Amino acid sequence: DADVTQTPRNRITKTGKRIMLECSQTKGHDRMYWYRQDPGLGLRLIYYSFDVKDINKGEISDGYSVSRQAQAKFSLSLESAIPNQTALYFCATSDYRYYNEQFFGPGTRLTVL
Amino acid sequence: AQSVAQPEDQVNVAEGNPLTVKCTYSVSGNPYLFWYVQYPNRGLQFLLKYITGDNLVKGSYGFEAEFNKSQTSFHLKKPSALVSDSALYFCAVRVPGGNTPLVFGKGTRLSVIA
């Protein structure tokens, strides 16, 4: 969905490096989310934010941090990357007026060596 | 706590045959239910949702889903499968009101064979 963009689309890094994944949206939604996708495990929620001043942990937040710089921007950081953080990462947005139907970005494929 | 189960990791169907992808849920109260599809190397795309009203919901690409409260199910269906329907399908649920994100199932891979 071109309304939700993620950068970079692919990243290879080494164990111990700090990595930031960025998400921007032009949908005007107040809510933003970060998920990771692993084969056989589906989508797991890392962090979510319902407005700029609201940050909440999801089911797998350990090893990750986030920053909501503006309504339209939500960044995910891996402070010290480890190989089991190799995954496909998705950003999503929603609007409470539409039952929180979520709109997804194209994903970032992260490989930690 | 809310949860979703997709009991089949893989569903295979011949082109032209009807398809069903199963989803059951567990929530307290009445659920909001969603289906998403993921094509290779793409993000998830919204297919359809059930909020209230008619139990049969119609969505994109000819898909539909039936909400069954007694069986706590929300199975995705299509009368005639296409090869282009081959993808990964996710069911998701949330409870009305409050500030709760969607909870996703683990996904079902649909393969439509020509």
Interface residues (C-beta under 8 A of the other chain):
Chain A: D1 V4 Y33 Y35 G40 L41 G42 L43 L45 Y48 F50 G58 F90 A92 Y96 Y99 N100 E101 Q102 F103 F104 G105 P106 G107
Chain B: D9 Y32 F34 Y36 R42 G43 L44 Q45 F46 K49 I51 F90 A92 R94 P96 N99 T100 P101 L102 V103 F104 G105 K106 G107
